[in-house]
Amino acid sequence: MPSAFQARQQNSVVALQPHEVAYGSQVTLRSHLPGFGLIHANESLRFPDKGMQQIAGGMAGKQAFNWWQITSLNGTWENSTSPVQHVNDGDLIRLVHVGTVHYLRTGRETPYYMGWDRRMFLDGNATKSNIWDAWRVEIVDEESPLEKSHLRTVTTTFRLYNVISGCLLQATQSRLPAWGRRMSELICTQANTTRSESTLWNIEQVRDRRFARADFSKLVKRRLVRDTIWLNREMSLSNNALIPDHDRYKTTESEPWSWPLLLYPMRLVSWAKDSIKYYEIGNPVLWWTSSFTCLLFPLQLLYWFVRRQRHIQDWSDPAEYAAFWDTGKLLWGGWALHYLPFFLMGRVTYLHHYLPALYFALLLLAFEIQCFARWFLPKPLHLAAVLAGIGVAAGVFVLFSPFTFGWDKPAKDLAYLQWLPTWNVYEDRHLL
């Protein structure tokens, strides 16, 4: 979510911080381009070409490697004990990565995904600076009631221009390959993109003991429509970016075709001996019978359609057939609409994606049980059939309850619950 939205959430880390920023402050930088996230760098992530430069890119989520320290160009690394000097519009600054103590830098190399503009990377240190490290601040907007005089946390929107080349720091939605941990690529563009949200930045968090905590409820306005649009764009981009990596072994992933068969339940937490274990598996009896019912329903309709075409009347009351058809198509259609689209998706999928479809499958199962009891059982046995079904479902639920409520003993003790060889109840057998 946008930094301004987070700042109004009670007890969020963005709300519990100062509003002021100065030279020496440690900050995180968020792009206004949905899907990019915060500028991130890691010593182990490098471009694979000759220079082996350390990557600077975009990554969602708050991590330790998102922090940067603002310093001046005079060779002095300001810190949280230096005299307060605010960063004003037009100032020249350097951004020092807190984790690796390297500068955010551009150069003559081109980005990974294009043959123009400039690559962003990390290099240099306090004794090895370079004019390519220098950035000019341009303040674009100030959301709070305060004057647009200098950088502030959350509320100030700004751009960064490289001093030597004049290029503009720009977020992109291009994802680096696996060697870049699929971070969004960060570039320095020569194009005139001053109207693009991809060149707009704000400081999301600040660490600086020189300043007191601010009350962001008085500094940030609620903008429901803006935040709702942002959230939906962010979710769409993040979901599209979750593509499966078939070169990696992941026991949590599963393909949609396997869900109705409950082939690959999912371990939700650590499976160590001393941990409490939770297993996403569901009630196997209800799961399998509901899946069978969903497969049976179209065959039922086909069977009765063919017989009606041959003038064989199975339904003495046409209204009864219409009621069966109307209810059945609603429940089966709900199952199909919540399940079948997953076969068209390229993103990574998990067992819990089937749960909305399972809801309709269970309702269809209950409806079919009611119909079959009415058609084939004497009326006195209807209640007995229903109670028998409830009893079986309850018994299986109790049997599998350790997975639901947590199991703090060795997983080997639950070996009797491994009904299928693909279940990784106590041995990791899930092969993609």
RODO-2510 file (C-alpha; in nm, 4 decimals, decimal comma):
residues 432
     n   res          X          Y          Z
     1     m     0,0000     0,0000     0,0000
     2     p     0,1098     0,3638    -0,0444
     3     s     0,3166     0,5075     0,2377
     4     a     0,0427     0,7614     0,3147
     5     f    -0,2119     0,4825     0,3675
     6     q     0,0254     0,2943     0,5995
     7     a     0,0922     0,6107     0,7968
     8     r    -0,2748     0,6278     0,8991
     9     q    -0,2858     0,2672     1,0190
    10     q    -0,2756     0,2504     1,3957
    11     n     0,0555     0,1127     1,5314
    12     s     0,2048     0,0490     1,1862
    13     v     0,5813     0,1035     1,1608
    14     v     0,5199     0,3869     0,9148
    15     a     0,2906     0,5649     1,1620
    16     l     0,5324     0,5314     1,4549
    17     q     0,8200     0,7430     1,3255
    18     p     0,9345     1,1051     1,2776
    19     h     0,8125     1,3234     0,9960
    20     e     1,1395     1,5118     0,9537
    21     v     1,4423     1,4004     0,7531
    22     a     1,7956     1,5448     0,7497
    23     y     2,1460     1,4650     0,6317
    24     g     2,2538     1,1546     0,8224
    25     s     1,9020     1,0059     0,8394
    26     q     1,8563     0,6433     0,7371
    27     v     1,5571     0,6047     0,5065
    28     t     1,3723     0,3649     0,2768
    29     l     1,2638     0,4854    -0,0677
    30     r     0,9314     0,3813    -0,2220
    31     s     0,8431     0,4258    -0,5870
    32     h     0,5003     0,5549    -0,6880
    33     l     0,4953     0,2891    -0,9619
    34     p     0,2748     0,0027    -0,8394
    35     g     0,4542    -0,3290    -0,8234
    36     f     0,8031    -0,1873    -0,7771
    37     g     0,8146    -0,1568    -0,3982
    38     l     1,1211    -0,0243    -0,2146
    39     i     1,4741     0,0187    -0,3506
    40     h     1,6649    -0,2906    -0,2390
    41     a     2,0275    -0,4021    -0,2610
    42     n     2,2140    -0,7093    -0,1426
    43     e     2,5855    -0,7883    -0,1524
    44     s     2,5193    -1,1345    -0,2971
    45     l     2,3068    -1,0116    -0,5909
    46     r     2,5173    -0,8972    -0,8860
    47     f     2,4838    -0,8521    -1,2598
    48     p     2,6360    -1,1557    -1,4350
    49     d     2,8336    -0,9594    -1,6964
    50     k     3,1987    -0,8583    -1,6843
    51     g     3,1674    -0,5875    -1,4214
    52     m     2,9780    -0,8048    -1,1706
    53     q     2,8207    -0,4880    -1,0331
    54     q     2,6013    -0,5071    -0,7269
    55     i     2,2331    -0,4836    -0,8202
    56     a     1,9997    -0,2093    -0,7009
    57     g     1,6369    -0,2895    -0,7771
    58     g     1,2834    -0,2899    -0,6471
    59     m     1,1419    -0,5449    -0,4069
    60     a     0,8092    -0,5612    -0,2252
    61     g     0,8050    -0,5839     0,1521
    62     k     1,0129    -0,4257     0,4239
    63     q     1,3561    -0,5816     0,4622
    64     a     1,6867    -0,4976     0,6263
    65     f     1,8506    -0,4346     0,2881
    66     n     1,6089    -0,1517     0,2008
    67     w     1,7830     0,1130     0,4140
    68     w     1,9888     0,4045     0,2793
    69     q     2,1702     0,6878     0,4529
    70     i     2,1500     1,0399     0,3110
    71     t     2,4876     1,2151     0,2999
    72     s     2,6198     1,5356     0,1465
    73     l     2,8847     1,5717    -0,1230
    74     n     3,1447     1,7354     0,1020
    75     g     3,3067     1,4021     0,1929
    76     t     3,1577     1,3913     0,5436
    77     w     2,9267     1,1045     0,6236
    78     e     2,6621     1,2677     0,8413
    79     n     2,4895     1,0500     1,0998
    80     s     2,2175     1,0759     1,3650
    81     t     2,4483     1,2766     1,5946
    82     s     2,5383     1,5434     1,3361
    83     p     2,3820     1,8915     1,3566
    84     v     2,0409     1,8946     1,1897
    85     q     2,0587     2,0101     0,8303
    86     h     1,7488     1,9463     0,6215
    87     v     1,7589     1,8237     0,2617
    88     n     1,6165     2,1063     0,0531
    89     d     1,4878     2,1299    -0,3005
    90     g     1,7853     2,1381    -0,5393
    91     d     2,0354     1,9897    -0,2913
    92     l     2,3007     1,7460    -0,4098
    93     i     2,3102     1,4250    -0,2069
    94     r     2,4576     1,0773    -0,2008
    95     l     2,2659     0,7651    -0,0962
    96     v     2,4747     0,5148     0,1010
    97     h     2,3394     0,1618     0,1324
    98     v     2,3364     0,0835     0,5040
    99     g     2,3974    -0,2896     0,4618
   100     t     2,6908    -0,2753     0,2199
   101     v     2,8178     0,0839     0,2707
   102     h     2,8249     0,1428    -0,1064
   103     y     2,6813     0,4380    -0,2986
   104     l     2,3791     0,4249    -0,5265
   105     r     2,5416     0,4911    -0,8631
   106     t     2,4773     0,4966    -1,2339
   107     g     2,7259     0,4837    -1,5201
   108     r     2,7683     0,4256    -1,8913
   109     e     2,6456     0,0639    -1,8867
   110     t     2,2989    -0,0023    -2,0275
   111     p     2,0185    -0,1687    -1,8276
   112     y     1,9701    -0,5424    -1,8522
   113     y     1,6461    -0,5267    -2,0530
   114     m     1,7196    -0,2408    -2,2927
   115     g     1,9967    -0,1035    -2,5060
   116     w     1,9491     0,2590    -2,4044
   117     d     1,9355     0,4608    -2,0796
   118     r     2,1678     0,3757    -1,7907
   119     r     2,2046     0,0948    -1,5409
   120     m     2,1702     0,1449    -1,1653
   121     f     2,4067    -0,0370    -0,9314
   122     l     2,6115     0,0038    -0,6112
   123     d     2,9782     0,0917    -0,5962
   124     g     3,2310     0,3077    -0,4127
   125     n     3,2585     0,4006    -0,0457
   126     a     3,3682     0,6890     0,1770
   127     t     3,7216     0,6836     0,0365
   128     k     3,6224     0,5967    -0,3198
   129     s     3,3488     0,8374    -0,4220
   130     n     3,2581     0,9398    -0,7737
   131     i     3,0535     1,2144    -0,9368
   132     w     2,8275     0,9364    -1,0718
   133     d     2,7106     0,8975    -0,7079
   134     a     2,5726     1,2522    -0,6878
   135     w     2,1962     1,3113    -0,7133
   136     r     2,0031     1,6355    -0,7297
   137     v     1,6751     1,6475    -0,5355
   138     e     1,3685     1,7966    -0,7022
   139     i     1,0685     1,8256    -0,4699
   140     v     0,7459     1,7798    -0,6664
   141     d     0,4693     1,7882    -0,4050
   142     e     0,4050     1,8065    -0,0323
   143     e     0,0894     1,6297     0,0879
   144     s     0,0964     1,7635     0,4422
   145     p    -0,0167     2,1195     0,5317
   146     l     0,3482     2,2195     0,5785
   147     e     0,5441     2,4202     0,3253
   148     k     0,7183     2,2480     0,0329
   149     s     1,0606     2,3456     0,1635
   150     h     1,2507     2,0232     0,2266
   151     l     1,2246     1,6449     0,2275
   152     r     0,9905     1,4862     0,4796
   153     t     0,8839     1,1287     0,5494
   154     v     0,5760     0,9907     0,3691
   155     t     0,4300     1,3215     0,2528
   156     t     0,7021     1,4596     0,0219
   157     t     0,7086     1,3470    -0,3406
   158     f     1,0380     1,4045    -0,5213
   159     r     1,2577     1,3082    -0,8156
   160     l     1,6304     1,2350    -0,8279
   161     y     1,8518     1,3553    -1,1151
   162     n     2,2035     1,2255    -1,1647
   163     v     2,4422     1,5213    -1,1596
   164     i     2,6882     1,4158    -1,4289
   165     s     2,4500     1,2652    -1,6868
   166     g     2,1256     1,4475    -1,6037
   167     c     1,9353     1,1192    -1,6195
   168     l     1,6358     1,0605    -1,3962
   169     l     1,6060     0,7745    -1,1450
   170     q     1,3234     0,5545    -1,2750
   171     a     1,1451     0,2442    -1,1507
   172     t     1,0405    -0,0172    -1,4074
   173     q     0,8156    -0,3216    -1,4052
   174     s     1,0758    -0,5377    -1,5826
   175     r     1,1755    -0,8292    -1,3614
   176     l     1,5341    -0,9464    -1,3449
   177     p     1,5945    -1,3237    -1,3873
   178     a     1,6528    -1,5636    -1,0992
   179     w     2,0112    -1,4381    -1,0478
   180     g     1,8551    -1,1015    -0,9558
   181     r     1,5916    -1,2641    -0,7333
   182     r     1,3313    -1,1354    -0,9781
   183     m     1,3633    -0,7810    -0,8469
   184     s     1,2147    -0,5006    -1,0553
   185     e     1,4880    -0,3302    -1,2548
   186     l     1,5928     0,0196    -1,1518
   187     i     1,7357     0,2447    -1,4245
   188     c     1,8421     0,6046    -1,4886
   189     t     1,6547     0,7349    -1,7908
   190     q     1,7517     1,0101    -2,0330
   191     a     1,3929     1,0377    -2,1571
   192     n     1,1567     1,3181    -2,0626
   193     t     0,9462     1,1225    -1,8133
   194     t     0,8762     1,3946    -1,5588
   195     r     0,5028     1,3258    -1,5803
   196     s     0,5434     0,9533    -1,5188
   197     e     0,4733     0,8029    -1,1785
   198     s     0,7736     0,5753    -1,2376
   199     t     1,0094     0,8672    -1,1623
   200     l     0,8301     0,9777    -0,8446
   201     w     0,9614     0,8714    -0,5031
   202     n     0,8862     0,9240    -0,1385
   203     i     1,0587     0,8334     0,1849
   204     e     0,8543     0,5622     0,3541
   205     q     1,0506     0,5112     0,6768
   206     v     1,3169     0,7065     0,8626
   207     r     1,5506     0,6179     1,1462
   208     d     1,6839     0,9266     1,3203
   209     r     1,6880     0,9821     1,6964
   210     r     1,7277     1,3579     1,6496
   211     f     1,3554     1,3869     1,5698
   212     a     1,0441     1,3070     1,7733
   213     r     0,7610     1,0828     1,6575
   214     a     0,4981     1,2582     1,4451
   215     d     0,1191     1,2362     1,4446
   216     f     0,0484     1,1398     1,0838
   217     s    -0,3288     1,1518     1,1339
   218     k    -0,2915     1,5315     1,1179
   219     l    -0,0462     1,5262     0,8287
   220     v    -0,1972     1,2759     0,5830
   221     k    -0,5456     1,2832     0,4326
   222     r    -0,7582     0,9747     0,3774
   223     r    -0,8009     0,9053     0,0056
   224     l    -1,0134     0,5934    -0,0237
   225     v    -1,0540     0,5946    -0,4019
   226     r    -0,6828     0,6536    -0,4654
   227     d    -0,5753     0,3841    -0,2207
   228     t    -0,8314     0,1321    -0,3525
   229     i    -0,7100     0,1810    -0,7097
   230     w    -0,3485     0,1527    -0,5968
   231     l    -0,4188    -0,1662    -0,3983
   232     n    -0,5892    -0,3399    -0,6902
   233     r    -0,3102    -0,2435    -0,9292
   234     e    -0,0518    -0,3634    -0,6773
   235     m    -0,2274    -0,6976    -0,6267
   236     s    -0,2623    -0,7519    -0,9997
   237     l     0,1049    -0,6836    -1,0663
   238     s     0,2296    -0,8880    -0,7712
   239     n     0,0116    -1,1855    -0,8669
   240     n     0,1294    -1,1758    -1,2275
   241     a     0,4876    -1,1723    -1,1043
   242     l     0,4441    -1,4941    -0,9044
   243     i     0,5469    -1,7312    -1,1802
   244     p     0,6541    -2,0889    -1,0979
   245     d     1,0222    -2,1736    -1,1094
   246     h     1,0468    -2,5336    -1,2249
   247     d     1,4198    -2,5416    -1,1497
   248     r     1,3476    -2,5116    -0,7793
   249     y     1,1918    -2,7722    -0,5499
   250     k     0,8995    -2,6234    -0,3568
   251     t     0,6829    -2,8478    -0,1455
   252     t     0,4091    -2,5869    -0,1037
   253     e     0,3172    -2,5446    -0,4702
   254     s     0,0638    -2,7597    -0,6557
   255     e    -0,1062    -2,7652    -0,9942
   256     p    -0,4834    -2,7007    -1,0305
   257     w    -0,5513    -3,0470    -1,1716
   258     s    -0,4362    -3,2007    -0,8407
   259     w    -0,6654    -3,0003    -0,6127
   260     p    -0,9901    -3,2023    -0,6457
   261     l    -0,7868    -3,5181    -0,5805
   262     l    -0,6175    -3,3677    -0,2736
   263     l    -0,2837    -3,5035    -0,3910
   264     y    -0,0549    -3,2406    -0,2403
   265     p    -0,1595    -3,0996     0,0971
   266     m     0,0579    -2,8149     0,2189
   267     r     0,2811    -2,7778     0,5210
   268     l     0,2042    -2,4369     0,6665
   269     v     0,4964    -2,4043     0,9082
   270     s     0,8230    -2,5683     1,0044
   271     w     0,8155    -2,9472     1,0347
   272     a     1,0902    -2,9626     1,2997
   273     k     1,0376    -3,1959     1,5927
   274     d     1,0008    -2,9148     1,8467
   275     s     0,7648    -2,6985     1,6361
   276     i     0,3850    -2,6984     1,6313
   277     k     0,2857    -2,8415     1,2942
   278     y    -0,0156    -2,7319     1,0893
   279     y    -0,1126    -2,9119     0,7699
   280     e    -0,3479    -2,7692     0,5082
   281     i    -0,5386    -3,0782     0,4058
   282     g    -0,9138    -3,0527     0,4707
   283     n    -1,1498    -3,3442     0,5348
   284     p    -1,0494    -3,6104     0,2792
   285     v    -1,3900    -3,7815     0,2705
   286     l    -1,5794    -3,4580     0,2059
   287     w    -1,3102    -3,3384    -0,0350
   288     w    -1,3141    -3,6522    -0,2506
   289     t    -1,6894    -3,7060    -0,2488
   290     s    -1,7545    -3,3425    -0,3416
   291     s    -1,5033    -3,3696    -0,6269
   292     f    -1,6750    -3,6861    -0,7482
   293     t    -2,0096    -3,5056    -0,7334
   294     c    -1,8770    -3,2181    -0,9452
   295     l    -1,7601    -3,4661    -1,2083
   296     l    -2,0860    -3,6629    -1,1854
   297     f    -2,3235    -3,3711    -1,2323
   298     p    -2,2521    -3,3036    -1,6038
   299     l    -2,2837    -3,6783    -1,6718
   300     q    -2,6197    -3,6801    -1,4957
   301     l    -2,7458    -3,4008    -1,7154
   302     l    -2,6138    -3,5719    -2,0285
   303     y    -2,7799    -3,9013    -1,9275
   304     w    -3,1196    -3,7417    -1,8696
   305     f    -3,0901    -3,5246    -2,1803
   306     v    -3,0288    -3,8301    -2,3989
   307     r    -3,3183    -4,0187    -2,2397
   308     r    -3,5525    -3,7220    -2,2859
   309     q    -3,4486    -3,7046    -2,6511
   310     r    -3,5589    -4,0676    -2,6793
   311     h    -3,8925    -3,9770    -2,5121
   312     i    -3,8152    -4,1691    -2,1923
   313     q    -3,9802    -3,9878    -1,9036
   314     d    -3,7802    -4,0206    -1,5817
   315     w    -3,9509    -3,7230    -1,4206
   316     s    -4,3206    -3,7483    -1,3503
   317     d    -4,3294    -3,3843    -1,2467
   318     p    -4,1577    -3,1411    -1,4885
   319     a    -4,1317    -2,8849    -1,2091
   320     e    -3,9140    -3,1256    -1,0107
   321     y    -3,6697    -3,1583    -1,3014
   322     a    -3,6615    -2,7791    -1,3414
   323     a    -3,5878    -2,7348    -0,9708
   324     f    -3,3062    -2,9902    -0,9866
   325     w    -3,1593    -2,8232    -1,2949
   326     d    -3,1827    -2,4687    -1,1542
   327     t    -3,0207    -2,5553    -0,8213
   328     g    -2,7618    -2,7876    -0,9700
   329     k    -2,6425    -2,5492    -1,2399
   330     l    -2,6073    -2,2690    -0,9841
   331     l    -2,3871    -2,4767    -0,7522
   332     w    -2,1911    -2,6533    -1,0249
   333     g    -2,1454    -2,3245    -1,2098
   334     g    -2,0116    -2,1618    -0,8933
   335     w    -1,7600    -2,4439    -0,8554
   336     a    -1,6518    -2,4245    -1,2208
   337     l    -1,6156    -2,0442    -1,2231
   338     h    -1,3999    -2,0505    -0,9100
   339     y    -1,1859    -2,3450    -1,0222
   340     l    -1,1407    -2,3669    -1,3997
   341     p    -0,9847    -2,0178    -1,4526
   342     f    -0,6764    -2,1337    -1,2615
   343     f    -0,5860    -2,3517    -1,5609
   344     l    -0,5408    -2,0311    -1,7638
   345     m    -0,3105    -1,8618    -1,5124
   346     g     0,0642    -1,8574    -1,5433
   347     r     0,1262    -1,7661    -1,1801
   348     v     0,2304    -2,0072    -0,9076
   349     t    -0,0638    -2,1846    -0,7432
   350     y    -0,1333    -2,3456    -0,4058
   351     l    -0,3921    -2,5803    -0,2621
   352     h    -0,5806    -2,3059    -0,0772
   353     h    -0,6695    -2,1448    -0,4115
   354     y    -0,9256    -2,4256    -0,4431
   355     l    -1,1126    -2,3306    -0,1245
   356     p    -1,3707    -2,0945    -0,2853
   357     a    -1,4538    -2,3662    -0,5388
   358     l    -1,4660    -2,6238    -0,2594
   359     y    -1,7389    -2,4209    -0,0900
   360     f    -1,9687    -2,4708    -0,3909
   361     a    -1,8589    -2,8331    -0,4292
   362     l    -1,9682    -2,9115    -0,0731
   363     l    -2,3054    -2,7423    -0,1281
   364     l    -2,3521    -2,9479    -0,4453
   365     l    -2,2623    -3,2632    -0,2511
   366     a    -2,5268    -3,1890     0,0122
   367     f    -2,7823    -3,1192    -0,2614
   368     e    -2,7037    -3,4467    -0,4422
   369     i    -2,7278    -3,6455    -0,1171
   370     q    -3,0710    -3,4931    -0,0566
   371     c    -3,1837    -3,5780    -0,4106
   372     f    -3,0543    -3,9364    -0,4086
   373     a    -3,2086    -4,0023    -0,0676
   374     r    -3,5444    -3,8761    -0,1964
   375     w    -3,5218    -4,0792    -0,5177
   376     f    -3,3860    -4,4125    -0,3964
   377     l    -3,4526    -4,4465    -0,0227
   378     p    -3,7782    -4,4938     0,1647
   379     k    -3,8812    -4,1804     0,3488
   380     p    -3,8166    -4,3275     0,6973
   381     l    -3,4493    -4,3781     0,6015
   382     h    -3,3869    -4,0197     0,4874
   383     l    -3,2915    -3,8958     0,8340
   384     a    -3,0778    -4,2016     0,8987
   385     a    -2,8824    -4,1432     0,5753
   386     v    -2,8197    -3,7814     0,6634
   387     l    -2,7072    -3,8683     1,0167
   388     a    -2,4767    -4,1383     0,8803
   389     g    -2,3129    -3,8886     0,6468
   390     i    -2,2690    -3,6373     0,9285
   391     g    -2,1221    -3,9063     1,1503
   392     v    -1,8638    -4,0111     0,8912
   393     a    -1,7642    -3,6499     0,8235
   394     a    -1,7335    -3,5741     1,1958
   395     g    -1,5313    -3,8890     1,2586
   396     v    -1,2807    -3,8072     0,9846
   397     f    -1,2571    -3,4494     1,1114
   398     v    -1,1669    -3,5725     1,4598
   399     l    -0,9168    -3,8169     1,3089
   400     f    -0,7394    -3,5388     1,1196
   401     s    -0,7836    -3,2731     1,3897
   402     p    -0,4110    -3,2757     1,4887
   403     f    -0,3413    -3,1025     1,1578
   404     t    -0,6068    -2,8389     1,2267
   405     f    -0,5318    -2,7593     1,5901
   406     g    -0,1574    -2,8184     1,5734
   407     w     0,0666    -3,1166     1,6470
   408     d     0,3634    -3,0578     1,8779
   409     k     0,4972    -3,4156     1,8769
   410     p     0,7143    -3,5874     1,6110
   411     a     0,5435    -3,6031     1,2730
   412     k     0,6282    -3,9738     1,2554
   413     d     0,3524    -4,0337     1,5110
   414     l     0,0983    -3,9282     1,2451
   415     a     0,2144    -4,1809     0,9861
   416     y    -0,1234    -4,3557     1,0092
   417     l    -0,2830    -4,0478     0,8490
   418     q    -0,0754    -4,0737     0,5323
   419     w    -0,3553    -4,2134     0,3180
   420     l    -0,1874    -4,1302    -0,0130
   421     p     0,1814    -4,1751    -0,1042
   422     t     0,1979    -3,8128    -0,2277
   423     w     0,1129    -3,6710     0,1152
   424     n     0,4189    -3,5394     0,2997
   425     v     0,2821    -3,6001     0,6488
   426     y     0,6166    -3,7168     0,7870
   427     e     0,8331    -3,7672     0,4766
   428     d     0,8884    -3,5062     0,2066
   429     r     0,7505    -3,6826    -0,1001
   430     h     0,6051    -3,3946    -0,2922
   431     l     0,7739    -3,3973    -0,6340
   432     l     0,6858    -3,1304    -0,8906
***
